[in-house]
Amino acid sequence: MRLQACGVTSKWVPSEHKTSKLDPWYKWLIHSRHAGDPVERRLVLDETEHYADKVLATAQLVPGMTLADIGSGEGLIAFKAIGNTGPSLQVILTEISASLLAHARQFAIKKGVSNQCIFLECNAENLHGIPDASVDVVTTRAVLAYVADKKAALREFHRILKPGGRISLAEPIMMDEARATCGLKAAVDAEDLNGADPLLDLMHRWKAAQFPDTVSKMASCPMTNFSERDLVRFAQDNGFADIHMELHIDVRPFQVSSWEVFIASAPHPLAPTLEFILSNHFTSTERNQFEKVLRPLIEAGGLSVDDRVAYLTATRKS
Ligand SMILES: C[S@@+](CC[C@H](N)C(=O)[O-])C[C@H]1O[C@@H](n2cnc3c(N)ncnc32)[C@H](O)[C@@H]1O
């Protein structure tokens, strides 16, 4: 699998996204994270609602406040916050994806809450359109992982918060997926010297299409070049106080509704689906060999997943 440069926020984007005309963020959130399967969509929503509930529990919203949710996607956090806090909450939903903003706007109209919402198309690194010291709470979930200049984003969060205002965020920490992929590459490189294991090579090509597989690619990829400690440092460097970080690691059985859904879905918005990898980068013999081993494992629930999420809260000093 060749990894190619792109102009989204990462230099590291696989070829499926280089050639696709569809907005990768919209495409992933609305389709490829659950492959359009209703059972899988429910599983994914149960998981993401759990993260959103944790972000909102520490956001400490009360009626009358203004919340800015950065990288709002479908509006998971924004609409939950309105549901929890009531009709006097004002919410600013910001996105780089115009299609996701339009989607969230339609949902707000359908639910009768559009009078509480402002929709802004902007990058987390430059929240133009939101005045200084104008919001009570900033939330964000699974967004900074895709932002090239995270420190600039934290600077913007600080700028738009009123004195005493609060950030509450949750970010996936994906360094370990990349480290495991680097490990696969090292094993393949070592085997090249002594006769290759074809399965190891296929595993590496699968994972390397979705995560960086060298230390230098990790360093240039916004998804994998930061840890929870870096998030703490970015908050400190931008003058936040009362900083609290919790890293939650859950190792659990990998659940997916079927093999078909598994290969039609992707683990993050910038990754190609396994189906794309199998069709475009494997020969039919390689595909058969790979499926023969992986499919029974997936169908028996024999794989586990390591979930690492960093939850950060901090306040802007008054
Ligand atoms: C994994 S989704 C999470 C969406 C939403 N926060 C949620 O919890 O469901 C990542 C979102 O970040 C947005 N995004 C990516 N890069 C961004 C950036 N530089 N500034 C603002 N939003 C960004 C994408 O458009 C996408 O909606």
The ligand as an SDF file (V2000), in Angstrom:
LIG
                    3D

 27 29  0  0  0  0  0  0  0  0999 V2000
  -14.2110   11.5930   14.1740 C   0  0  0  0  0  0  0  0  0  0  0  0
  -15.2350   12.9300   13.6920 S   0  0  0  0  0  0  0  0  0  0  0  0
  -15.9710   13.4080   15.2580 C   0  0  0  0  0  0  0  0  0  0  0  0
  -17.2240   14.2120   15.0780 C   0  0  0  0  0  0  0  0  0  0  0  0
  -17.9280   14.6550   16.3670 C   0  0  0  0  0  0  0  0  0  0  0  0
  -17.0690   15.4860   17.1920 N   0  0  0  0  0  0  0  0  0  0  0  0
  -18.4370   13.4760   17.1660 C   0  0  0  0  0  0  0  0  0  0  0  0
  -18.0660   13.3480   18.3440 O   0  0  0  0  0  0  0  0  0  0  0  0
  -19.2190   12.6780   16.6230 O   0  0  0  0  0  0  0  0  0  0  0  0
  -14.0440   14.2100   13.3950 C   0  0  0  0  0  0  0  0  0  0  0  0
  -14.6850   15.5280   13.0030 C   0  0  0  0  0  0  0  0  0  0  0  0
  -13.6940   16.5490   13.0270 O   0  0  0  0  0  0  0  0  0  0  0  0
  -13.8920   17.4150   11.9230 C   0  0  0  0  0  0  0  0  0  0  0  0
  -12.5910   18.0250   11.6630 N   0  0  0  0  0  0  0  0  0  0  0  0
  -11.5040   17.4430   11.1390 C   0  0  0  0  0  0  0  0  0  0  0  0
  -10.4810   18.3050   11.0880 N   0  0  0  0  0  0  0  0  0  0  0  0
  -10.9370   19.4730   11.6080 C   0  0  0  0  0  0  0  0  0  0  0  0
  -10.3630   20.7470   11.8230 C   0  0  0  0  0  0  0  0  0  0  0  0
   -9.0980   20.9890   11.4820 N   0  0  0  0  0  0  0  0  0  0  0  0
  -11.1220   21.7130   12.3690 N   0  0  0  0  0  0  0  0  0  0  0  0
  -12.4120   21.4570   12.7210 C   0  0  0  0  0  0  0  0  0  0  0  0
  -13.0150   20.2610   12.5410 N   0  0  0  0  0  0  0  0  0  0  0  0
  -12.2930   19.2820   11.9860 C   0  0  0  0  0  0  0  0  0  0  0  0
  -14.3950   16.4950   10.8240 C   0  0  0  0  0  0  0  0  0  0  0  0
  -15.0780   17.1790    9.8180 O   0  0  0  0  0  0  0  0  0  0  0  0
  -15.2810   15.5400   11.6090 C   0  0  0  0  0  0  0  0  0  0  0  0
  -16.5930   15.9860   11.6870 O   0  0  0  0  0  0  0  0  0  0  0  0
  1  2  1  0
  2  3  1  0
  2 10  1  0
  3  4  1  0
  4  5  1  0
  5  6  1  0
  5  7  1  0
  7  8  2  0
  7  9  1  0
 10 11  1  0
 11 12  1  0
 11 26  1  0
 12 13  1  0
 13 14  1  0
 13 24  1  0
 14 15  1  0
 14 23  1  0
 15 16  2  0
 16 17  1  0
 17 18  1  0
 17 23  2  0
 18 19  1  0
 18 20  2  0
 20 21  1  0
 21 22  2  0
 22 23  1  0
 24 25  1  0
 24 26  1  0
 26 27  1  0
M  CHG  2   2   1   9  -1
M  END
$$$$
